[in-house]
Structure formats: C-alpha cells, structure tokens
Amino acid sequence: MKQVIISGGGTGGHIFPALAIADALKARFPSIDIFFIGAKNRMEMERVPKAGYPIEGLDIVGIQRRLTLRNLQVPVKLWKSYRRASQIIAEKKPDIVIGVGGYASAPTLLAAIRAGVPTLIQEQNSYAGLTNRWLGKYAQKICVAYPDMEAFFPAEKIVYTGNPVRQDILRLPPRTEALQALGLKDGAPVLLVMGGSLGARVINESIQAQIRRFADNRIQVIWQTGKHFIEKARQAVEEQQASEWVHPMAFIERMDHAYSAADLIISRAGALSISELCIVGKPAILVPSPYVAEDHQTKNAMALVHRQAAKIISEAQAPAFLVSDALALLHSPAERALLSENIRRLARPKATEHIVQCIIQLAHGGAS
C-alpha cells in the first residue's frame, strides 16, 4: 500500500480518529504517502499539518438549519468540491479513500466511489448522519463504534471496531501516582468534570452554583472549565472558600492522571469521550449537548444508558439535578461498581489496529 487519502474533519471528534488511523498506517508502512482532504477554514486545516501530514481544503459548507441565503451556495460549493476531489484522486491514484465524517468527506468519498477506488467509512457515533447513511450504500466497508448499526448501514459491510483513542489512556498510571501529580488527597473521593476543550456552559454553571456542597461533603473536584470560564470558576471557588476541594483548570494536560484519579466522571457525550470512558471503565454521568447535528450526543448516551453503563441528565435538568445526582453516586459504591463493570464491556482498546486491518484488506482487493 503506497497512497491513502483521508477526508473529513470540522471537529475534534472527526479529526482525532483520522490522525490516529494515519499514525497507525505510517507505523505499519513507513514509506506510505498519506494525504488529507478537509474543508477550508475548519479545524483540520490547522491540526493536520501540525501532526505532520499534508492537507488540501475544499471550499465547502454545510446546510444551515435556519433559513439563510448561505444555503443557496451549498449545491454550487458541493459541485466544485466534488470536481476538485476528483482531480486530486486522479492525480494521487490512492489505493483507498477513508471518510471520517465532516463537510469534506461527502464530495471526496463520492468522487472515489465514482472513480472505482475502494472506500471505507469510519462512523464514530451511535446514530449515523444522513451523509454517511447515503454513502454507506456505496462504500465497501463501514467501521462502527457501536453495536446494532444495521438500521443505518448494510449489515454485510459493517465491522464493529470501536473508535480510535489516545494511546496514553490505554494503560493508566497507578491512582496514588495520579493523585500526587494532581495535588489531591488520598482517601477522599474524586469527581472529574469535563465539557470538552472549550468547556460546556451548562455543566460549568451547574457546578459553579453548588461549589460549597462539594467542600461540605469532602469531595475533591477536578474541574475542566475550558478557557472561557476559568476566571469565573476560580473566583467562585475563592468566594465559596472551597479551594481545598475544588480545583478548576482551563485544560487538563494529562488526561491519564485525571482518569486514573477519578471515582466518577461528568462529561459530554461526544463519540470520542464515550470511547475513552469505556476504555478507562469509570462510572459516568453524561450531559449531552443538544446543539449537535441530529442530537447524536443524546443517542450516544442512550446507547450506554440502555446497557446500564452510564447515567444521563439533560441540559434542562442539569442546573437542578447534576450536583445532587453526582453526590448520590459518589456515596453509592455498589451503583458505581455496576456502571463501571458495564461500561468496560463496551471498550474496544484495539480499535485502531482493527480499522487498519480493514483498510489493508480493502486496499489489497478484499472486501471481507
């Protein structure tokens, strides 16, 4: 295998799996040429070059949910992007084209399918979007992160691989080491609160409003606020005289330490976050973002809830119930143990290796 094209992006949930796949292919085939196709002015145009891979951005946008003149541009930009993707495929002559979701993925995979190039889709979510559902009819293989995806894709094309995750969480450091690195006490429960790299406003405000309850219950909190909320969080902790117990930070550099220390995790329900929670096997309360396409975070969360592998609280419920439910779980070791056992069963620690095997099979002419 000499040439691979990977297309998609827009969010970390698409970009990080794409880079994990690229890195694994590069490790397996050091001389391989990997080229990315993304969307102009999207996150991938910065993240992919930083990771050491070339990328070209297509001039493509998504359909806006509200009525706007910008939607009139979508068909024109899609056609132009399809033509440019076709040119790139003709020039590069890839052995395989991989789509990871995002604006650029659709025209690129369509161009590859029309050119007779083997195609593979990596679907991160439990509820496939419209574009991937349509492309799945024509792609040779679909690597999925959740079981029971036959409602969206032809059963014979589905491979249940899981999502690629960062390597540092596959083997967590000892809890005592993590507590020491984070400056936390041994013997007091630890709650990890995270809302993604930018934070989640509702989660942050729910924690901020009841900071004192954590101190009163002798609960330690690692609180990832995101950069926009960090000053408010620090001020609230000082005003509530809770600095011994609540530790806000804009961004957590060592997630392996945070995961190892945590007895309970509050998180959004993005596909990669859930995949990591399954790997680390920690009980979690999920607060899905309602602002994503087709409400897929709620569907991701419910896939775990139905298996008694996580708890869910909606954004609307969070201000009233999030802290109370977290405290109740922290005082219920048996319930946490059940959630932990069930979520660990969904872990796919070898997801990247499995996906790479599918890629190699397709590139060498096999669809099985």
C-alpha positions in Angstrom: 0.0 0.0 0.0 1.6 3.3 -1.2 -1.0 6.0 -1.2 -4.0 6.8 1.1 -6.4 9.7 1.2 -8.2 10.5 4.4 -11.1 13.0 4.3 -13.2 14.8 6.8 -12.9 17.0 9.9 -14.7 20.0 11.3 -14.5 18.9 14.9 -12.0 17.0 17.1 -14.4 14.1 17.1 -13.6 13.6 13.4 -10.0 14.8 13.3 -8.5 12.8 16.2 -9.7 9.4 14.8 -8.4 10.4 11.4 -5.0 11.2 12.8 -4.9 8.0 14.9 -5.6 6.0 11.8 -2.9 7.9 9.8 -0.3 7.4 12.6 -1.1 3.7 12.7 -0.8 3.3 9.0 2.5 5.2 9.0 3.9 2.9 11.7 2.9 -0.1 9.7 4.0 1.2 6.3 6.8 3.8 6.9 7.0 4.8 3.2 3.3 5.3 2.8 2.0 8.6 1.4 -1.0 9.9 3.4 -2.9 12.9 2.1 -5.8 14.6 3.8 -8.7 16.5 2.2 -10.5 18.8 4.6 -12.7 21.9 4.4 -11.3 25.4 4.2 -11.3 27.4 7.4 -12.1 24.4 9.6 -10.1 22.9 12.5 -8.4 20.2 10.3 -6.5 22.9 8.3 -4.5 23.7 11.4 -4.4 20.3 13.3 -3.4 18.0 10.4 -0.3 20.0 9.3 0.8 20.2 13.0 0.6 16.4 13.0 2.9 16.3 10.0 0.5 15.4 7.2 -0.3 17.4 4.0 -3.8 18.6 3.5 -5.9 20.5 0.9 -9.0 22.3 1.9 -12.2 22.2 -0.2 -14.4 25.3 -0.4 -17.4 23.6 1.1 -20.0 24.5 3.7 -22.9 22.6 5.4 -26.6 23.4 5.2 -27.7 25.8 7.9 -30.7 24.8 9.9 -32.2 28.3 9.8 -33.4 30.0 6.6 -30.5 31.9 5.1 -29.2 32.9 1.7 -26.0 30.9 2.5 -27.8 27.7 1.8 -28.1 28.7 -1.8 -24.3 28.4 -2.0 -24.3 24.7 -0.8 -25.1 23.0 -4.2 -22.5 25.1 -6.1 -19.8 24.6 -3.5 -20.6 20.9 -3.3 -20.2 20.5 -7.1 -16.9 22.4 -7.1 -15.6 20.4 -4.2 -16.6 17.2 -5.9 -14.7 18.2 -9.1 -11.6 19.2 -7.1 -11.7 16.0 -5.1 -12.0 14.0 -8.4 -8.9 15.9 -9.7 -6.9 15.0 -6.5 -7.9 11.4 -6.7 -6.9 11.3 -10.4 -3.5 12.8 -9.5 -2.8 10.8 -6.4 -4.2 7.4 -7.6 -4.8 6.3 -4.0 -5.1 2.6 -3.0 -8.0 3.6 -0.7 -10.0 6.6 0.4 -11.2 6.8 4.0 -14.0 9.1 5.2 -14.3 10.1 8.8 -17.2 12.5 8.6 -17.4 16.2 8.2 -18.1 18.5 5.3 -15.3 17.4 3.1 -16.0 13.7 3.5 -19.0 13.6 1.2 -17.6 15.0 -2.0 -14.3 13.1 -1.5 -15.9 9.7 -1.0 -18.4 10.3 -3.8 -15.5 11.1 -6.1 -13.6 8.0 -5.0 -16.7 5.8 -5.5 -17.3 7.2 -9.0 -13.6 6.6 -9.8 -13.8 3.0 -8.6 -11.4 3.5 -5.7 -12.0 1.3 -2.6 -13.7 3.4 0.1 -14.1 2.9 3.9 -16.2 5.0 6.3 -15.3 5.3 10.0 -18.5 6.2 11.8 -17.9 7.5 15.3 -21.4 7.9 16.6 -24.2 5.5 17.6 -26.6 7.4 15.2 -25.2 7.8 11.7 -25.8 11.1 10.0 -27.6 11.4 6.7 -24.5 11.8 4.6 -22.8 8.7 5.9 -26.0 6.7 5.6 -26.2 7.6 2.0 -22.5 7.0 1.3 -22.7 3.7 3.2 -24.8 2.2 0.4 -21.8 2.5 -1.9 -18.7 2.3 0.3 -17.1 -1.1 0.6 -16.7 -1.2 4.4 -18.1 0.8 7.4 -16.1 0.6 10.7 -18.5 1.5 13.5 -18.0 2.3 17.2 -21.3 0.9 18.5 -23.1 -2.4 18.1 -26.5 -2.7 16.4 -25.8 -0.2 13.5 -27.8 -2.3 11.0 -30.5 0.3 11.0 -28.1 2.7 9.2 -25.8 0.6 7.0 -26.0 -2.7 5.1 -25.2 -5.4 7.7 -22.6 -7.2 5.4 -20.5 -4.0 5.3 -20.4 -3.3 9.0 -17.3 -4.0 11.1 -17.7 -3.3 14.9 -14.3 -1.9 15.7 -14.9 0.9 18.2 -13.3 4.4 18.0 -9.6 5.1 18.0 -8.5 6.7 21.3 -5.3 8.4 22.5 -2.7 5.9 23.4 -1.9 7.3 26.8 -5.2 6.2 28.3 -4.8 2.5 27.4 -2.6 2.0 30.4 -3.4 4.4 33.2 -0.8 5.2 35.9 -1.4 4.0 39.5 -4.0 6.1 41.3 -1.6 7.1 44.0 0.8 8.5 41.4 -2.1 10.3 39.7 -3.4 11.8 43.0 0.1 13.0 43.8 0.7 14.6 40.4 -2.7 16.4 40.6 -2.0 17.6 44.2 -5.0 15.7 45.6 -5.6 13.9 48.9 -5.6 10.1 49.2 -8.8 8.8 50.8 -11.3 11.4 49.7 -13.5 10.7 46.6 -12.6 12.5 43.3 -15.1 13.8 40.8 -13.8 14.7 37.3 -15.9 17.3 35.5 -15.2 17.9 31.8 -17.0 19.5 29.0 -14.5 19.3 26.1 -11.6 21.5 25.4 -13.8 24.6 25.3 -15.9 23.7 28.3 -19.6 23.3 28.5 -21.5 26.3 29.8 -24.4 24.4 31.4 -22.1 21.9 33.2 -19.9 24.8 34.4 -22.8 26.9 35.7 -24.3 23.8 37.4 -21.0 23.2 39.3 -20.4 26.9 40.0 -23.8 27.3 41.6 -23.2 24.5 44.2 -19.5 24.5 44.8 -19.9 24.6 48.6 -21.7 21.3 48.6 -18.5 19.5 47.4 -16.5 21.0 50.2 -19.2 20.2 52.8 -19.2 16.5 51.6 -15.4 16.4 51.4 -15.5 15.6 47.7 -12.4 16.6 45.6 -13.3 18.0 42.1 -11.0 18.2 39.1 -13.0 20.8 37.1 -12.0 21.3 33.5 -13.8 24.6 32.7 -12.4 25.5 29.2 -10.6 28.8 28.7 -13.7 30.9 28.6 -15.0 30.0 32.0 -11.8 29.6 34.0 -11.7 33.1 35.7 -15.3 32.8 36.8 -14.6 29.4 38.2 -11.6 30.5 40.1 -13.4 33.5 41.6 -16.4 31.3 42.6 -14.1 28.8 44.3 -12.4 31.6 46.3 -15.7 33.2 47.3 -17.1 29.8 48.5 -13.8 29.1 50.3 -13.6 25.7 48.6 -10.1 25.9 47.2 -9.0 22.9 49.3 -11.6 20.7 47.5 -12.5 22.2 44.1 -9.6 22.6 41.5 -10.6 24.4 38.3 -8.3 24.3 35.3 -8.9 25.6 31.8 -7.4 22.4 30.2 -6.1 19.1 31.5 -2.8 18.3 30.1 -2.5 14.8 31.5 -5.9 13.1 31.0 -4.3 9.8 32.0 -3.8 11.2 35.5 -7.3 12.7 35.7 -8.9 9.4 34.6 -6.9 7.4 37.0 -7.7 9.6 40.0 -11.5 9.9 39.2 -14.2 7.9 41.1 -16.9 9.5 39.0 -16.9 11.5 35.8 -19.3 14.1 34.5 -18.9 14.6 30.7 -20.5 15.5 27.4 -21.5 12.5 25.2 -19.3 13.1 22.2 -18.3 9.8 20.5 -14.6 10.0 21.5 -15.4 11.0 25.1 -17.6 7.9 25.4 -15.0 5.7 23.8 -12.4 6.9 26.3 -14.8 6.4 29.2 -15.3 2.8 28.1 -11.6 2.2 27.9 -10.9 3.6 31.4 -14.0 1.9 32.8 -15.1 4.7 35.0 -18.8 5.4 36.0 -20.1 8.5 34.3 -23.0 11.0 34.2 -23.4 12.2 30.7 -24.8 15.6 29.8 -25.4 15.5 26.0 -25.0 18.7 24.0 -28.4 19.4 22.3 -26.7 21.6 19.8 -25.1 19.0 17.5 -26.4 17.5 14.3 -29.4 15.1 14.7 -28.9 15.3 18.5 -26.4 12.4 18.2 -24.9 13.0 21.6 -28.2 12.1 23.3 -28.3 9.0 21.1 -24.7 8.1 22.0 -25.5 8.5 25.7 -28.7 6.4 25.5 -26.8 3.6 23.9 -24.9 3.3 27.2 -27.9 4.0 29.4 -29.9 1.1 27.8 -27.0 -1.2 28.9 -26.8 0.2 32.4 -23.4 1.6 31.6 -23.9 5.3 32.3 -26.4 7.8 33.7 -27.8 10.7 31.7 -29.0 14.2 32.6 -30.3 16.6 30.0 -29.1 20.2 29.8 -32.5 21.3 31.0 -32.3 19.1 34.1 -28.6 19.8 34.9 -28.9 23.0 37.0 -31.4 21.3 39.4 -30.1 17.7 39.5 -26.5 17.4 38.2 -24.7 18.0 41.5 -27.2 16.1 43.6 -27.0 13.1 41.4 -23.2 13.2 41.4 -23.1 13.3 45.2 -25.6 10.4 45.4 -23.5 8.3 43.1 -20.3 9.1 45.0 -22.0 7.9 48.1 -23.1 4.6 46.4 -20.1 2.4 45.7 -22.3 -0.5 44.6 -24.0 1.5 41.9 -20.7 2.9 40.7 -19.2 -0.6 40.5 -22.1 -1.8 38.4 -21.8 1.2 36.0 -18.0 0.6 35.8 -18.4 -3.1 35.0 -21.0 -2.5 32.3 -19.2 0.4 30.6 -15.9 -1.6 30.5 -17.7 -4.3 28.5 -18.1 -1.8 25.6 -14.4 -1.0 25.4 -12.5 -1.6 22.2 -8.9 -0.9 23.1 -7.6 -2.3 19.8 -10.0 -0.2 17.6 -7.2 1.5 15.6 -5.5 -1.8 14.8 -8.8 -3.3 13.7 -9.6 -0.4 11.4 -6.1 -0.6 9.9 -6.6 -4.3 9.2 -9.9 -3.4 7.3 -8.0 -0.7 5.3 -5.3 -3.2 4.3 -7.8 -5.8 3.2 -9.7 -3.3 1.1 -6.6 -1.8 -0.4 -5.4 -5.2 -1.4 -8.6 -6.1 -3.1 -10.6 -7.9 -0.4 -13.9 -6.7 0.9 -14.2 -9.3 3.7 
